[in-house]
Amino acid sequence: MMEVGSWLWKISYMIHVISNAAFFGISFVFAFGSEEIMKESIIKRYLKASLLLILFSGATGILLLSILSMNGMDDLTNNPIGQSALVMILGYTVVLFIFSLALIYKGGEARIYKRLFGIMFFSYLFIYLIRVYLTT
C-alpha cells in the first residue's frame, strides 16, 4: 500500500509543479507581453488553456494536501512545509478569484487583461518567495 501512495505522491507532485510553472509562464507572457499578443482571440485561447492548468493545479494540490495531512491537521501549522502549503492555498484562492474575473470580462481591452494577468503573476511570485523562505 505504501508503494501506491508513493507513486501517487510523485505523479501528483509532478503534474502540480508542471501546471503551476506553465500557468506562471502564461501569466508572465500576458502581463509583460507586447500589444500583438493581446488580441481578443489569442487571449481567449490562452484563457482556456490556463483554465485547464489551474484545474490540474488545484486538483493535484488537494490530493497532495490530503496525503500531507494524513496524520492530522495539526501538522500543517506546526511545521514549515505545512505552513507553506497553507500559504499556497491562500495564493491559489487569490489567483482563482482574479482568473474568474478575467473569464467574466468581456470588454476586450488589452490593458485590463494585462493588469489581471499581472496580478496573477505577482501573486504567484510572492507566494513562491514566501514558500522558499518557509522551507529553507
Secondary structure in CASP SS format (residue, H / E / C, confidence):
PFRMAT SS
TARGET T0000
AUTHOR 0000-0000-0000
METHOD secondary structure of the structure
MODEL  1
M C 1.00
M H 1.00
E H 1.00
V H 1.00
G H 1.00
S H 1.00
W H 1.00
L H 1.00
W H 1.00
K H 1.00
I H 1.00
S H 1.00
Y H 1.00
M H 1.00
I H 1.00
H H 1.00
V H 1.00
I H 1.00
S H 1.00
N H 1.00
A H 1.00
A H 1.00
F H 1.00
F H 1.00
G H 1.00
I H 1.00
S H 1.00
F H 1.00
V H 1.00
F H 1.00
A H 1.00
F H 1.00
G C 1.00
S C 1.00
E H 1.00
E H 1.00
I H 1.00
M H 1.00
K C 1.00
E H 1.00
S H 1.00
I H 1.00
I H 1.00
K H 1.00
R H 1.00
Y H 1.00
L H 1.00
K H 1.00
A H 1.00
S H 1.00
L H 1.00
L H 1.00
L H 1.00
I H 1.00
L H 1.00
F H 1.00
S H 1.00
G H 1.00
A H 1.00
T H 1.00
G H 1.00
I H 1.00
L H 1.00
L H 1.00
L H 1.00
S H 1.00
I H 1.00
L H 1.00
S C 1.00
M C 1.00
N C 1.00
G C 1.00
M C 1.00
D H 1.00
D H 1.00
L H 1.00
T H 1.00
N H 1.00
N C 1.00
P H 1.00
I H 1.00
G H 1.00
Q H 1.00
S H 1.00
A H 1.00
L H 1.00
V H 1.00
M H 1.00
I H 1.00
L H 1.00
G H 1.00
Y H 1.00
T H 1.00
V H 1.00
V H 1.00
L H 1.00
F H 1.00
I H 1.00
F H 1.00
S H 1.00
L H 1.00
A H 1.00
L H 1.00
I H 1.00
Y C 1.00
K C 1.00
G C 1.00
G C 1.00
E C 1.00
A H 1.00
R H 1.00
I H 1.00
Y H 1.00
K H 1.00
R H 1.00
L H 1.00
F H 1.00
G H 1.00
I H 1.00
M H 1.00
F H 1.00
F H 1.00
S H 1.00
Y H 1.00
L H 1.00
F H 1.00
I H 1.00
Y H 1.00
L H 1.00
I H 1.00
R H 1.00
V H 1.00
Y H 1.00
L H 1.00
T H 1.00
T C 1.00
END
